[in-house]
Amino acid sequence: MIAYIVLLLFIIGAGVLIFRKPKKAIAQPFPPHWHELLLEHVNFYRKLTPQMQAEFQRGIMKFLSEVYIDGVKTELTDLDKVLIASSAVIPVFGFEEWHYNNLSGVLLYPDHFNYDLEFADGADSRNIGGMVGSGQFENQMILSRKALYHGFDITTDKGNTGIHEFVHLIDKMDGLVDGIPQALLPYEYAVPWLNLMHKSMEAINNDKSDIRHYGGTSQAEFFAVAAEYFFERPELLRNKHPELYTMMVACFNPNKVSSVQ
């Protein structure tokens, strides 16, 4: 299985180098029927004005022109592409221009997988829904279709695997996945953010918070989990964690995002 994945990544990497357009390539036109897919499956999109929906559509097509998506033992569908691209666009929708320069390809698995990237029914510990690659998988993201769909279908659980992994990727743009997103966070917020993050993680680990327990395992996971909460249940986050909500606003520059709160 590992040999297959390595070979697939090599082929994808070669394809990216030989065939893929540069980061500022001209995007293809937005397929009109994708609008209905977005309305049905992406709550964030449903809440946008028509003008902002058109901008969201442009973001999707720009992302798809820059990043290769391939299915592993599964055939890609339009919904797969729409949900992966939406996961990428939502965290950076508040920015005029954004390119995931540290991502060349996304691999979509049919189900959860383990650390050996095995997803067959007989594989042990298949509990991973998404992963930002490193080492031989650098500039790659691996997502489980099952986890991806669940994140968009369930809008009340404060979680979204696709958004979570793209937030990790944003965090990694300064070279470290450490929960301190230098690409997003204004300098003057760095120390207040660290203090708030550690206080919030302590509350999670003492069972005194409604933030998902996984957010208490590390700074990187706290940032990604808090961002999921922010985009999935913004009003609840604002009511229960006003300081954290304010910090998420500072991170994600919601000149546009604020209109969907």
Residue frames as qw, qx, qy, qz and C-alpha x, y, z in Angstrom:
[[0.000, 0.884, 0.467, 0.000, 0.00, 0.00, 0.00],
 [0.303, -0.800, 0.099, 0.509, 2.77, 2.46, 0.94],
 [0.418, -0.138, 0.595, 0.673, 4.60, 1.72, -2.29],
 [0.227, 0.630, 0.660, 0.340, 1.42, 2.49, -4.23],
 [0.122, -0.941, -0.259, 0.183, 0.97, 5.82, -2.44],
 [0.399, -0.601, 0.318, 0.615, 4.61, 6.82, -2.97],
 [0.372, 0.154, 0.676, 0.617, 4.34, 5.99, -6.67],
 [0.099, 0.798, 0.571, 0.168, 1.07, 7.93, -6.92],
 [0.233, -0.897, -0.062, 0.372, 2.62, 10.96, -5.25],
 [0.434, -0.326, 0.494, 0.680, 5.61, 10.77, -7.58],
 [0.283, 0.444, 0.687, 0.501, 3.27, 10.73, -10.58],
 [0.057, -0.912, -0.405, 0.036, 1.26, 13.62, -9.17],
 [0.365, -0.737, 0.147, 0.550, 4.43, 15.59, -8.47],
 [0.392, -0.055, 0.606, 0.690, 5.67, 14.98, -11.98],
 [0.161, 0.665, 0.652, 0.326, 2.30, 15.98, -13.37],
 [0.181, -0.913, -0.225, 0.287, 2.35, 19.15, -11.34],
 [0.377, -0.562, 0.344, 0.651, 5.82, 20.04, -12.62],
 [0.294, 0.038, 0.704, 0.645, 5.12, 19.20, -16.25],
 [0.001, 0.505, 0.719, 0.478, 1.47, 19.95, -16.83],
 [0.210, -0.766, -0.546, 0.267, 0.04, 22.09, -14.03],
 [0.218, 0.808, 0.119, 0.534, -0.29, 25.78, -14.67],
 [0.316, 0.199, -0.458, 0.807, 1.57, 28.24, -12.44],
 [0.117, -0.400, -0.704, 0.575, -0.05, 29.58, -9.29],
 [0.219, 0.489, 0.137, -0.833, -1.59, 32.53, -11.11],
 [0.110, 0.132, 0.844, 0.508, -3.09, 30.45, -13.90],
 [0.434, -0.055, -0.162, -0.884, -6.39, 31.51, -15.42],
 [0.388, 0.072, 0.832, -0.390, -9.21, 29.62, -13.74],
 [0.032, -0.269, -0.844, -0.463, -11.87, 27.75, -15.67],
 [0.410, -0.340, -0.145, -0.834, -15.46, 29.08, -15.68],
 [0.331, -0.089, 0.751, -0.565, -17.58, 28.07, -12.71],
 [0.167, -0.216, -0.897, -0.347, -19.95, 25.20, -13.66],
 [0.398, -0.345, -0.056, -0.848, -23.46, 26.59, -13.07],
 [0.787, -0.329, -0.454, -0.257, -24.80, 23.38, -11.54],
 [0.536, 0.019, -0.597, 0.597, -22.19, 23.62, -8.75],
 [0.215, -0.358, 0.168, -0.893, -24.21, 26.51, -7.31],
 [0.789, -0.324, -0.220, -0.473, -26.90, 24.02, -6.28],
 [0.801, -0.043, -0.511, 0.309, -24.29, 21.73, -4.74],
 [0.252, 0.232, -0.403, 0.849, -22.97, 24.63, -2.69],
 [0.469, -0.366, 0.012, -0.804, -26.44, 25.68, -1.58],
 [0.871, -0.238, -0.345, -0.257, -27.25, 22.14, -0.50],
 [0.878, -0.118, -0.342, 0.313, -24.01, 21.25, 1.25],
 [0.484, 0.114, -0.258, 0.828, -22.10, 24.39, 2.32],
 [0.242, -0.799, -0.515, 0.194, -23.81, 26.37, 5.04],
 [0.340, -0.499, 0.067, 0.795, -21.20, 29.15, 4.87],
 [0.124, 0.084, 0.578, 0.802, -22.04, 29.71, 1.19],
 [0.109, -0.636, -0.737, -0.201, -25.81, 29.71, 1.79],
 [0.285, -0.780, -0.365, 0.421, -25.47, 32.68, 4.14],
 [0.331, -0.234, 0.257, 0.877, -23.57, 34.85, 1.66],
 [0.408, 0.661, 0.115, -0.620, -25.17, 37.55, -0.46],
 [0.826, 0.505, 0.244, 0.055, -25.42, 36.76, -4.20],
 [0.322, 0.884, -0.317, 0.117, -22.48, 39.06, -4.89],
 [0.319, -0.638, 0.687, -0.139, -20.33, 37.32, -2.30],
 [0.867, 0.076, 0.488, -0.072, -21.47, 33.91, -3.54],
 [0.703, 0.705, -0.047, 0.084, -20.09, 34.89, -6.95],
 [0.045, 0.814, -0.548, 0.187, -16.80, 35.79, -5.27],
 [0.678, -0.331, 0.637, -0.161, -16.78, 32.47, -3.43],
 [0.883, 0.396, 0.250, -0.018, -17.29, 30.72, -6.77],
 [0.463, 0.814, -0.317, 0.151, -14.28, 32.54, -8.20],
 [0.317, -0.667, 0.642, -0.207, -12.24, 31.45, -5.19],
 [0.863, -0.019, 0.493, -0.109, -13.20, 27.84, -5.80],
 [0.810, 0.574, 0.076, 0.096, -12.17, 27.94, -9.43],
 [0.168, 0.850, -0.461, 0.192, -8.90, 29.71, -8.65],
 [0.568, -0.482, 0.646, -0.166, -8.05, 27.06, -6.07],
 [0.884, 0.180, 0.431, -0.033, -8.87, 24.24, -8.48],
 [0.624, 0.762, -0.137, 0.108, -6.66, 25.84, -11.14],
 [0.039, 0.793, -0.547, 0.264, -3.71, 25.82, -8.74],
 [0.415, -0.368, 0.782, -0.286, -4.02, 22.53, -6.84],
 [0.484, 0.130, -0.792, -0.347, -4.23, 18.98, -8.18],
 [0.654, -0.188, 0.491, -0.543, -6.89, 16.69, -6.64],
 [0.493, 0.212, -0.800, -0.268, -6.81, 12.93, -7.11],
 [0.833, -0.301, 0.126, -0.447, -8.85, 10.06, -5.69],
 [0.027, 0.408, -0.909, 0.078, -7.10, 7.03, -4.20],
 [0.000, -0.169, -0.986, -0.001, -9.09, 3.88, -5.00],
 [0.200, 0.668, 0.607, -0.382, -12.09, 6.12, -5.63],
 [0.327, 0.472, 0.462, 0.676, -13.43, 8.15, -8.53],
 [0.084, -0.220, -0.236, 0.943, -13.68, 11.89, -7.95],
 [0.108, 0.710, 0.684, 0.131, -17.10, 13.49, -8.14],
 [0.089, 0.672, 0.122, 0.725, -18.14, 17.11, -8.59],
 [0.575, -0.775, -0.130, -0.227, -19.19, 17.20, -4.94],
 [0.826, -0.271, -0.062, 0.490, -15.73, 16.01, -3.87],
 [0.461, 0.313, 0.084, 0.826, -14.15, 18.92, -5.73],
 [0.209, -0.745, -0.205, -0.599, -16.69, 21.43, -4.44],
 [0.708, -0.692, -0.135, -0.033, -16.24, 20.43, -0.80],
 [0.768, -0.150, -0.014, 0.622, -12.45, 20.28, -0.93],
 [0.296, 0.441, 0.136, 0.836, -12.27, 23.68, -2.64],
 [0.387, -0.780, -0.217, -0.442, -14.82, 25.13, -0.18],
 [0.793, -0.516, -0.152, 0.287, -12.66, 23.88, 2.70],
 [0.606, 0.046, 0.062, 0.792, -9.78, 25.85, 1.20],
 [0.076, 0.565, 0.248, 0.783, -11.74, 29.02, 0.43],
 [0.482, -0.768, -0.391, -0.158, -13.67, 29.45, 3.69],
 [0.641, -0.547, -0.171, 0.510, -10.68, 30.17, 6.00],
 [0.384, -0.208, 0.201, 0.877, -9.21, 32.78, 3.63],
 [0.184, 0.697, 0.609, 0.330, -12.41, 34.29, 2.27],
 [0.206, -0.921, -0.203, 0.262, -11.71, 37.47, 4.18],
 [0.404, -0.506, 0.378, 0.662, -8.59, 38.14, 2.10],
 [0.481, 0.703, -0.115, -0.511, -8.52, 39.81, -1.29],
 [0.670, 0.532, -0.509, -0.097, -5.87, 37.49, -2.70],
 [0.623, -0.485, 0.595, -0.150, -4.64, 34.18, -1.36],
 [0.737, 0.395, -0.528, -0.146, -2.59, 31.34, -2.81],
 [0.865, -0.423, 0.267, -0.041, -1.77, 28.09, -1.02],
 [0.411, 0.751, -0.516, -0.029, 1.85, 28.15, -2.13],
 [0.185, -0.433, 0.860, -0.196, 2.69, 25.26, 0.18],
 [0.687, 0.175, 0.651, -0.271, 0.16, 22.89, -1.40],
 [0.154, 0.335, -0.682, -0.631, 0.48, 21.14, -4.74],
 [0.494, -0.075, -0.749, -0.435, -2.02, 18.29, -4.42],
 [0.585, -0.213, 0.472, -0.625, -4.85, 16.78, -2.40],
 [0.290, 0.050, -0.940, -0.170, -5.35, 13.01, -2.19],
 [0.647, -0.195, 0.135, -0.725, -8.89, 11.90, -1.38],
 [0.054, 0.080, -0.990, 0.100, -9.32, 8.55, 0.35],
 [0.460, -0.378, -0.616, -0.516, -12.74, 6.87, 0.47],
 [0.702, -0.619, -0.342, -0.080, -12.64, 6.42, 4.26],
 [0.402, -0.854, 0.322, -0.071, -10.62, 7.15, 7.37],
 [0.784, 0.406, -0.409, 0.229, -7.03, 5.91, 7.36],
 [0.761, -0.594, -0.045, 0.257, -4.18, 5.18, 9.76],
 [0.205, -0.859, 0.326, 0.338, -0.65, 6.55, 10.10],
 [0.472, -0.178, 0.739, 0.447, 0.54, 4.03, 7.53],
 [0.355, 0.344, -0.283, -0.822, -2.01, 5.52, 5.11],
 [0.089, -0.118, -0.970, -0.193, -4.00, 2.28, 5.06],
 [0.456, 0.020, 0.156, -0.876, -7.76, 2.49, 4.73],
 [0.526, -0.038, -0.780, -0.338, -8.86, -1.06, 3.87],
 [0.729, -0.496, -0.157, -0.446, -11.40, -2.70, 6.18],
 [0.909, -0.205, -0.291, 0.216, -8.73, -4.95, 7.68],
 [0.403, 0.482, -0.315, 0.712, -6.33, -2.12, 8.55],
 [0.493, -0.498, -0.559, 0.443, -5.79, -1.26, 12.21],
 [0.255, -0.580, -0.236, 0.736, -6.49, 2.12, 13.84],
 [0.219, 0.410, 0.494, 0.735, -8.23, 3.79, 10.91],
 [0.192, -0.775, -0.515, 0.313, -9.21, 6.96, 12.76],
 [0.244, -0.385, 0.151, 0.877, -7.57, 9.77, 10.78],
 [0.429, 0.744, 0.495, -0.135, -9.85, 12.01, 8.72],
 [0.431, 0.884, -0.021, 0.182, -7.23, 14.37, 7.34],
 [0.735, -0.434, 0.138, 0.503, -3.51, 15.06, 7.32],
 [0.290, 0.927, -0.223, -0.086, -1.15, 17.76, 6.07],
 [0.953, 0.142, -0.090, 0.254, 1.84, 15.92, 4.68],
 [0.212, -0.875, 0.423, 0.105, 5.50, 16.26, 5.57],
 [0.530, -0.344, 0.727, 0.269, 8.69, 14.56, 4.42],
 [0.213, 0.043, 0.813, 0.540, 7.96, 12.54, 1.27],
 [0.069, 0.679, 0.719, 0.128, 4.40, 13.91, 1.44],
 [0.175, -0.453, -0.110, 0.867, 5.45, 17.55, 1.68],
 [0.234, 0.233, -0.260, -0.907, 3.06, 19.95, -0.10],
 [0.383, -0.202, -0.809, -0.397, 0.38, 17.26, -0.09],
 [0.477, -0.160, 0.449, -0.738, -2.85, 16.95, 1.87],
 [0.254, -0.101, -0.947, -0.170, -4.69, 13.70, 2.48],
 [0.474, -0.078, 0.259, -0.838, -8.41, 13.74, 3.25],
 [0.166, 0.213, 0.961, -0.065, -11.01, 11.10, 3.98],
 [0.234, -0.305, -0.511, -0.769, -14.15, 11.56, 1.89],
 [0.476, -0.544, -0.691, 0.000, -16.23, 10.24, 4.78],
 [0.389, -0.495, -0.345, 0.696, -14.80, 12.83, 7.17],
 [0.090, -0.005, 0.264, 0.960, -14.98, 15.59, 4.57],
 [0.311, -0.426, -0.616, -0.585, -18.67, 15.00, 3.91],
 [0.479, -0.563, -0.626, 0.247, -19.50, 14.66, 7.60],
 [0.319, -0.279, -0.185, 0.887, -17.94, 18.06, 8.29],
 [0.148, -0.036, -0.284, -0.947, -20.31, 19.77, 5.87],
 [0.435, -0.378, -0.720, -0.387, -23.40, 17.65, 6.49],
 [0.521, -0.612, -0.533, 0.265, -23.42, 18.17, 10.27],
 [0.193, 0.653, 0.006, 0.732, -23.61, 21.90, 10.98],
 [0.534, -0.758, -0.036, -0.372, -24.19, 21.79, 14.75],
 [0.914, -0.293, -0.133, 0.245, -21.09, 19.95, 15.99],
 [0.186, -0.938, 0.238, 0.172, -18.57, 22.84, 15.68],
 [0.563, -0.383, 0.635, 0.365, -16.29, 20.64, 13.58],
 [0.718, 0.671, -0.004, -0.186, -15.20, 20.41, 9.95],
 [0.829, -0.218, 0.336, 0.390, -12.28, 18.20, 8.92],
 [0.597, 0.570, 0.245, 0.509, -11.63, 19.99, 5.62],
 [0.052, -0.939, 0.048, -0.337, -11.44, 23.43, 7.23],
 [0.731, -0.638, 0.217, 0.108, -9.31, 21.97, 10.04],
 [0.820, -0.006, 0.306, 0.484, -6.66, 20.68, 7.63],
 [0.416, 0.699, 0.170, 0.556, -6.54, 23.85, 5.56],
 [0.327, -0.923, 0.092, -0.182, -6.08, 25.89, 8.74],
 [0.806, -0.399, 0.287, 0.330, -3.10, 23.66, 9.56],
 [0.675, 0.390, 0.287, 0.557, -1.78, 24.46, 6.08],
 [0.047, 0.911, 0.057, 0.406, -2.18, 28.20, 6.72],
 [0.628, -0.755, 0.183, 0.041, -0.42, 27.78, 10.06],
 [0.847, -0.121, 0.317, 0.409, 2.43, 26.00, 8.24],
 [0.518, 0.797, 0.124, 0.284, 3.05, 28.85, 5.81],
 [0.115, -0.916, 0.354, -0.148, 5.68, 30.33, 8.16],
 [0.432, 0.472, -0.759, 0.122, 7.47, 26.97, 8.24],
 [0.030, 0.070, -0.880, 0.469, 6.01, 25.66, 11.51],
 [0.526, -0.470, -0.549, -0.449, 2.69, 24.11, 12.45],
 [0.349, -0.024, -0.639, 0.685, 2.68, 25.62, 15.94],
 [0.161, -0.728, -0.653, 0.136, -0.68, 27.34, 16.35],
 [0.147, -0.711, -0.030, 0.687, 0.84, 30.78, 15.75],
 [0.609, 0.553, 0.484, 0.299, -0.23, 31.72, 12.21],
 [0.301, -0.484, 0.106, 0.815, 2.22, 34.46, 11.31],
 [0.139, 0.220, 0.626, 0.735, 0.63, 34.70, 7.86],
 [0.231, -0.674, -0.608, -0.351, -2.65, 35.79, 9.53],
 [0.500, -0.732, -0.388, 0.254, -1.99, 37.19, 12.97],
 [0.160, 0.889, -0.116, 0.413, -0.94, 40.83, 13.29],
 [0.506, 0.301, -0.584, 0.559, 2.26, 41.18, 15.33],
 [0.214, -0.391, 0.389, -0.806, 0.58, 43.00, 18.21],
 [0.833, -0.218, -0.039, -0.506, -1.75, 40.05, 18.77],
 [0.648, 0.283, -0.700, 0.100, 0.98, 37.41, 19.13],
 [0.111, 0.175, -0.765, 0.610, 1.47, 37.57, 22.92],
 [0.562, -0.014, 0.316, -0.764, -2.25, 37.99, 23.73],
 [0.815, 0.176, -0.386, -0.394, -2.98, 35.05, 21.43],
 [0.499, 0.223, -0.795, 0.263, -0.45, 32.81, 23.20],
 [0.154, -0.116, 0.650, -0.735, -1.86, 33.74, 26.61],
 [0.697, 0.087, 0.090, -0.706, -5.45, 33.15, 25.50],
 [0.737, 0.238, -0.593, -0.221, -4.53, 29.89, 23.78],
 [0.334, 0.172, -0.838, 0.396, -2.86, 28.43, 26.87],
 [0.349, -0.022, 0.514, -0.783, -5.70, 29.56, 29.14],
 [0.761, 0.166, -0.128, -0.614, -8.25, 27.99, 26.81],
 [0.643, 0.240, -0.727, -0.028, -6.28, 24.75, 26.49],
 [0.040, 0.145, -0.797, 0.585, -6.10, 24.49, 30.28],
 [0.575, 0.069, 0.299, -0.758, -9.87, 24.87, 30.48],
 [0.771, 0.232, -0.446, -0.391, -10.34, 22.16, 27.85],
 [0.527, 0.223, -0.795, 0.204, -8.06, 19.74, 29.68],
 [0.078, -0.020, 0.720, -0.690, -9.86, 20.43, 32.97],
 [0.041, -0.457, -0.866, -0.200, -13.23, 19.67, 31.33],
 [0.021, -0.645, -0.401, 0.650, -14.36, 23.26, 31.77],
 [0.165, 0.450, -0.341, -0.809, -14.89, 24.13, 28.12],
 [0.772, 0.408, 0.406, -0.270, -17.22, 23.14, 25.30],
 [0.367, 0.718, -0.515, -0.293, -14.33, 23.37, 22.81],
 [0.953, 0.140, -0.251, -0.091, -13.54, 19.95, 21.37],
 [0.769, -0.581, 0.224, 0.141, -11.12, 18.02, 23.56],
 [0.822, 0.269, 0.161, 0.475, -8.67, 17.53, 20.70],
 [0.196, 0.877, -0.028, 0.439, -7.96, 21.26, 20.92],
 [0.529, -0.803, 0.251, -0.113, -6.23, 20.69, 24.23],
 [0.955, -0.048, 0.134, 0.261, -3.58, 18.36, 22.83],
 [0.587, -0.067, 0.179, 0.787, -1.28, 21.00, 21.30],
 [0.046, 0.564, 0.024, -0.824, -1.14, 24.63, 20.20],
 [0.099, 0.139, -0.684, -0.710, -1.47, 23.63, 16.56],
 [0.148, -0.382, -0.896, -0.173, -4.57, 21.56, 17.21],
 [0.040, -0.611, -0.518, 0.597, -6.10, 24.26, 19.38],
 [0.096, 0.423, -0.226, -0.872, -5.80, 26.81, 16.59],
 [0.198, -0.023, -0.801, -0.564, -7.35, 24.46, 14.03],
 [0.164, -0.469, -0.859, 0.123, -10.16, 23.37, 16.36],
 [0.011, -0.580, -0.324, 0.747, -10.92, 26.99, 17.34],
 [0.147, 0.279, -0.443, -0.839, -11.06, 27.94, 13.67],
 [0.170, -0.262, -0.905, -0.289, -13.52, 25.09, 12.96],
 [0.115, -0.587, -0.671, 0.438, -15.72, 26.41, 15.78],
 [0.000, -0.487, 0.013, 0.874, -15.45, 29.97, 14.42],
 [0.225, 0.168, -0.585, -0.761, -16.57, 29.06, 10.91],
 [0.266, -0.269, -0.905, -0.192, -19.12, 26.42, 11.86],
 [0.354, -0.722, -0.593, 0.055, -20.83, 28.05, 14.89],
 [0.314, 0.381, -0.128, 0.860, -19.72, 31.72, 14.97],
 [0.409, -0.633, -0.078, -0.653, -22.62, 33.00, 17.07],
 [0.870, -0.443, -0.216, 0.012, -22.12, 30.28, 19.69],
 [0.710, 0.063, -0.208, 0.670, -18.38, 31.01, 19.84],
 [0.056, 0.529, -0.041, 0.846, -19.06, 34.72, 20.24],
 [0.617, -0.612, -0.119, -0.481, -21.49, 34.04, 23.11],
 [0.914, -0.377, -0.116, 0.093, -19.44, 31.43, 24.96],
 [0.730, -0.247, 0.107, 0.629, -15.89, 32.60, 24.21],
 [0.242, 0.956, 0.150, -0.066, -15.93, 36.32, 23.32],
 [0.263, -0.779, 0.458, 0.338, -12.15, 36.76, 23.67],
 [0.535, -0.075, 0.761, 0.358, -11.47, 33.80, 21.43],
 [0.467, 0.715, 0.515, 0.081, -14.05, 35.01, 18.92],
 [0.062, 0.969, -0.094, -0.219, -12.36, 38.43, 18.78],
 [0.367, -0.566, 0.642, 0.366, -8.99, 36.79, 18.20],
 [0.566, 0.262, 0.737, 0.263, -10.39, 34.64, 15.40],
 [0.330, 0.903, 0.267, -0.068, -11.78, 37.80, 13.83],
 [0.129, -0.865, 0.376, 0.306, -8.30, 39.34, 13.98],
 [0.513, -0.243, 0.755, 0.329, -6.78, 36.23, 12.37],
 [0.446, 0.345, 0.774, 0.290, -9.20, 35.75, 9.54],
 [0.046, -0.185, 0.215, 0.958, -9.73, 39.39, 8.55],
 [0.190, 0.477, 0.856, 0.058, -13.50, 39.04, 8.29],
 [0.167, 0.285, -0.091, -0.939, -14.35, 42.21, 6.40],
 [0.544, 0.020, -0.577, -0.609, -16.42, 39.77, 4.35],
 [0.390, -0.119, -0.901, 0.149, -16.68, 36.95, 6.87],
 [0.074, 0.142, 0.557, -0.815, -18.43, 39.20, 9.38],
 [0.495, 0.075, -0.205, -0.841, -21.43, 39.40, 7.08],
 [0.675, -0.073, -0.680, -0.277, -22.16, 35.71, 7.67],
 [0.132, 0.072, -0.787, 0.598, -21.99, 35.83, 11.46]]
